[in-house]
Amino acid sequence: GFSALAYTQLYRIREFSVSQSNSNIVKPYVANNSVFDISNALKEKKIEVRSIKMLEDSSGINADLNDGVSVIFSMEKDVKNQVSSLQEITQRLTIDNKKPKKIDFRYSKPIVNF
């Protein structure tokens, strides 16, 4: 039998999306980030998470970190880049003695709320 991970990867490979410009063209669908992907990337960087879940409108994945910061990750952007950016932002803010409440990666530039 397949493990859950193998099944997920197999399923992702088989997904397709129809191009907006011409509905006759079908192109491979780029896999969206999952809670699992983001959770693993945070663990790799030793970032401790209190909870992690998909946003109700499916526009991103919300991770509440142990240090009290709420982080919203984009579904489309590279997971490792987002986690690296999170580390850079938190390090820079720590040096400036600032504590963010929320960091949102869904936009072209991360939005930090205090």
N, C-alpha and C positions, 0 to 999 in steps of 0.2 A: 504493500500500500504506500501511498504518498504521505509524506509528513505534511503538516499544515504549511510550512515554509515552501516546500517544493510545489505544493498545489498553488500557493499564492503566486509564485514566480511563473508557473505554467499559465495560470489564468491571465496574468499581466501581459504575457507575450501574445496571447490570443485576442486581446482587446484591440478594437479599431475605432477610429473616429472619422466622420465624414467632413471633408473640407467645407468651410463656410462659402467659399467663392464659387465652387462648382460641385453640386451635390452628386455628380457622377464619379468623382474621384475619391477613392478611399485610400487613406494613408495610415501607416502604423501609428497607434496611439502611444504617446510617451507616458510611461507609468507615473501616476501621481504619488507623492510622498504619503506614507502611511504613518499612523501613530507609532507602529513598530519601528520604522526606519528612523524616525526622529528620536525615539526613546533610546535606541542603540547608539546613535551618533552622540547623544548627550552622555551616555554611560562611558563611551570611549574617551571622552574628554573629562571624565570625573565630575560632571555637573550633576548634582543631586536634584531629583525631581520629586515633588510631593504628589502631584497628579498630572495626568496628560490625557487629553481627549479631543475629539473632532469638534469644531464649533458647530452649533445647531444649524447654521446656514451653509455648512460645508465649505466655507471660504478659507479655512485655515485650521491649524491644529494648535490648541492652547496648552502650554505647559506651565504649571505653577511650580516654580523652583523653591527649594528649601529655604533660600535666603529671602523669600517673600516677593520676588519679582515674577510678574506674569508675562510670559513670552508667547507671541502668536507667530507661528511659522507659516510660510507660504507653502501651498501644495505643489507649486510648479518649480520653484527655485531649488538649486542643488542643496541638499541637506547639510553636507559637510561645510559648504561655504557659509550657510546661515549660522551654524554652530560656531564656526571660527569668528564670524562677525560678532556674535553674541559675546564671545570671550574678549575680543578687542574692545567692544563697547563697555563691558563691565569693568575691565582693567583700567581703561581710561577714566571712567567715572569714579572708580575707587581712588585713583590718584588725585582727582579733583574733589574728593570727599563728597560726592553726590550719590544718592541712592535712587535708582529709577523704580517706578511702580510697575510700568508696562513698557515692553519693547515689541514693536509690530514689524515683522519682516515681509508683509504682503505687498508692500509698495516698492517703487523703484529705489528709494532710500529708506532705511529703517526709521521708524518714528518712535521716539523715546518720550514717555510721559513721566513726570515727577510728582 
